Amino acid sequence: MLDVNNFIELKGYLKHNGLASDETSIVIDPLPGGVSCTVLKITTDKGRYVLKQALTKLKVKQEWLSDIERTNVEKQALKFLPSVIPNTTPALVFEDEANFLFLMDCAPDGSENWKQLLMSGECNPAVASTIGEILGDLHQRTHDHPEAMRLFGEKKYFVQLRVDAFFGFLKQVHPDLSPAIDRHMAQCLSLETSLVTGDYSPKNILVNGAQVIPIDFEVIHYGDSSFDLGFLTTHLTLKSIYFSQRADDYVALLRKAVEGYFSRVHFMDRRVLEKRAVQQLAWIMLARVDGKSPAEYITADSDKDLIRKTSRLIISSDMDTYEQVIDHLSTSKK
């Protein structure tokens, strides 16, 4: 398999495949971010691209393996998504199945990673609303969508990278929750309502002014819509806990994202879907403290304890709306 970290070899590969006419024009910059792929920004005399090549062993402390064939699913997603959320996702430029890599268009100059913006304290409600709306459009427009079902019916990578790694792993840390974890995992895999990205998080969203560009579709599948909403809101909830002095700003983003989402979703009663998403929030928050891929910025024991207690409360109670979660956290932090 091509070693994309060997830049001399990679430059020859790019020229050979018509992505550059001259190796001297090629500039390669490693991009930070995910744990599951090598990601490189490629600039040549023919264009600006992002190259992704899947890793078998993810870059985390725990042993976390996944089949590298998942890169073919992401390529298929880049081909399909423009039909349901047009002018939103990057265009696929080049694919190489044998080397488990592909190139897509690079985002416009000035694009910034939403996670980095959030961690720097920038809280733009309009951006959060748009992010919720895009997710809602994706779910609404792929509900009962035969082609989405056919193309993305495989859940293997979702199991490897989310269900087992996030929820199954929790049984080792919270054995008393094992029966509830098993029920949650079964429901995650049995419910099928729409296309689910499986990784709709701030680190996978680029912002360029009013433009929002979701990226990273390795675990996309046809499944339980509530996972994506729970995943997105987990990240905003964790940041409201971490930035305790500005919690209201991050809570405002959470509300905007949720309202943006439900402004577009009509295939299911909001009360049913929101209750399910709040349960996802609880399990995913717990996994971001005690799972294989903990949130790197949640380091204070007091924050971890609050997250664990809140997660367990949601799991064991009839708390079923985001406003109830917000109220609980607001009271708990006082």
N, C-alpha and C positions, 0 to 999 in steps of 0.2 A: 504493500500500500504506500502511496506517495506520502513522504514525510513533509508536511507543509511547513514545519519549523526549520527545514533546511532551505533557506531563502534562495540560495544559488540554484538548487534543483527546482524550486517553485517558480522562479523567474523563467527558466527554460520551458517549464510546463505551460505557463501562461502564454508565452510567445507561440509555442507549438500549437496551442488550441485557439489561436487567433484573438486572444484577449489583449495582446500588445504586439505592436509591430517591431519594437526594439526593446531589448532587455534593459538598456540604460534608462529608459523612460519609466521603469517600474519602481514604485515606492511601496514598501510593505510596512504596515504599522500594526502590531498586536493590539487588540482591543480588550479592555477589562470586562468583567461581568460574570457570565454563567460558569457553572462548574461542569457542564456536560459536554462542552465542545471547545475546540480551538477556533478562535474567531479572529480574523485578520482583515484590516482595511487595506484594499489594494487600489493604488492609483496608477494608471497607465496612460499612454497617449490616446487610448481608445475609450477611456471612461473611468468611473469611480465605482468600485464594487466592495461588497463584504463577502468574504469567503468563510464558510463554516464546514468543519469536519468533525464528525462525532467521535467522542472518546468512549472506549469500553469501560474504563474505570473512572468514575467521577472524582473531581478534585475536592474531596471532603475527608475528614479524619476517619469516619467509619467506612467499612468495606461496602461499596455501593456500585454494583455492576449493572449494565444495561446493553442490550444488543445494539450494535452500531447501525443496523439496518433501519433504525428509526429515522435516520436522515432522509430516507425515501418518503416517509410520511410527511415530513415538513416540506419537501419539494412539491408533493402533491397538493399540500395546503396552499402554497404560494400560487399554484396554478388555479385552484378552485375558488379561493376567497374573493378575488375581484368580482365574481359573479353575484356575490351576496352582500359584500361591503365594498363597493367599488371605490377606487382612488384612495385607498386607506393603507393597504399593506405593500411592502416592497415587491418589485417585479423580479421574477426568476430570470436570470441571464444565461446561466450555464450550469449543466449538471453532469456529474461523473459518478455513476452508480458503483463502478468497480472500486473507486477510491473513497466512497462514502463522503463525498463533498459536493458542494454546489456554490455558485456565486449569485448574489442578488444585487440589485441596485443599492448603492449607498444612499443614505438619507441626505437631504439637502444640507448644505453648509449652514451652521447655526443651530442645527438640531441638538437638543440636550436630553439626556436621560432623565426620566421623571423621578426615579429614585434619588439621583444625585440632587435634583432640584429640591425634593422634599427634605432630604437630609441637610441641605444648606439653609432650610427654613423658608423656602419659597412655597407659599400655599395659594394657588390660583383656583378659586371655585369654578370658574368657567371651564378650565382644563379638566377638572374632576367630573364635571357634568358631561362634557363631551366623551370622556373615557367611559362613563357609564352608558351613555347613549350608543356608542359603537358596540359595546358588549351586548346591549339589549337588541340592537339590530341584528347582530350575528345570531343570537338565539332565536329571535322571532322568525327570521327569514329562513332558518334551517329546520324549524319545527316540522316534523313529518315530511322532511325533504328526501325523496327517494335516492337522489344522487349522493347526497351527504351520507346517508345511511350505507350506501354501497361502497363508497370510497373510503370511509373512515369507521367501518364497523369493528376493526381490530382494536382491542383494548390492552394488548400485551404491554405496550410501553407505558401506558397510564398505570398499569399495575406495578411495573418495575420501578417507575420514577415517582409515583405518588402514593398509590394505595398501600403497597407493601412498605415503602420507605418512610412514608409519613405516619400511617395509621398502624400497620402491622408491627412496626418497630416499637411503638408505644407500649405494647404488651410487656416488653422487657422491663420498662421503667414503671409502668402502672398496671401490674398484674391483676389488681382488683377490678380494673375496667375491661378486662379481656372479653367478657360476654357482650358488653355494649360496643366494643371495638369491632367484634365480628359482625354484629348486626349492621353497624354503620358501613363497613366495607362491603357487605353483601348488597346493601341498598345502593351504594355508589356504583356498583357494577350492574345492577339489575334495572335501574331507572334509565329510560332512554327518551329524552324529550327534544334534544337539539344537538348541534355541533358544539363541542366543548374544547376550548383551547388547552385547558389543563395547567396553564402557566400565565394567567392574565395578571401580572404583577407589575409594580412600578419599574423594576429593572428591565422589563421587556416592553416598555412604552417610551417612544421618543416624542419630544414636544418641540415644535418649531413654530413659535407664535401661536396662532389659533389651530394649527395643524397638529393632529395626533396620529402617530404611526405605531401600531402594535407590531411586534416582531416575536420570533421564537415560537414555533408550533410543533415541537418534537413530540409532544404527548397529545396532540389533537385527536379527537375521537368523537363518535356519536354516543352521547351518554346523558348524564345527569347535569342539567343546566345549573343547578344550585352550587356545584363545585366551583365554577368560575366566579360567581358572585361572592361566595364565601372566601375564596382565595384572595380576590381583590380587596375585600373589606378587612380581611385579616391584616394586611400590610398597613392599611390606614389606621386601624385600631391600635396596632403595635406602636406606631409612630405617635399616636396621641398619648400613649403610656410613657414612651421614652422622652418625648418633649413635654413633660408634665406642666411646665410653666406656660406652654402655648397649646395646651390640650384642646382648647375651644377651636383653634384654627384648624387643627387636623380633624376634629369631629365635624366641623363644617364641610370639609372635603368629603368625609364619609357620607354625610347626608346628601350632598350634591351628586355623588357617584351613584348612590342607591336610587335617588329620585330620577336621575337621568336614565338609569337602567329601566326602572318600572314605567317610565313614560313611553317606552318602546315595546314593552313585552305585554302581550295580551292572550297568549295561548294557555295560560294557567292563572287561576285566581291568585292575586298577590299574596293573600294571607298564607296560602299553602306553600308557595315558592319561598316567601321570606322566612317562614318558620324553618324550612329545610336549609336555607342558606345560613341562618343563624346557628343551626347545629353544625354545619360545615365550619363556620367561623370558630366555634368552640374547639373542634377537633384539630383544625389546622393551627390555631394559636398554640395549643398544647404541643403539637409536633414541632413548632418553631422554637420551642424551649427545650423539649426533651427528645426530639426526633433525630434523624440522621443529618439533617441540614438546618441547624439552629440559626436563627437570625443573629448575625454577628454583632449587632449593636445593642442587643438586649443582654447586658452583662450584670446589672445590679440585682442582687438577690431579692430585694424588695419588689422589683418589677417582675422577676420570674415567679415569685410567690403569688403576686396579684394575678398574673396570667393563669397560673395553675388553678387558683381558687375560682376565678371567673369562669374558666373553661368547665371545671367540674360542676359549678352551679348551673350553667346553661344545660349541660348534658343531663343533669338529674332533675331539672325543674321544668315548668311550663313556659319559661322565657322564650318568646317566639317572635319578637320584633327587634329591630336595631335600636329603636328608642329605649326599649327596656335595657338593652346592653349598655347604651350610653348613660342612662340614669344610674345604673349599678356602678359603672366605673367612676362616674362623677362623685358618687357618695363614698366609694371605697378609698379614693385618693385624698379625701379630706381628713 
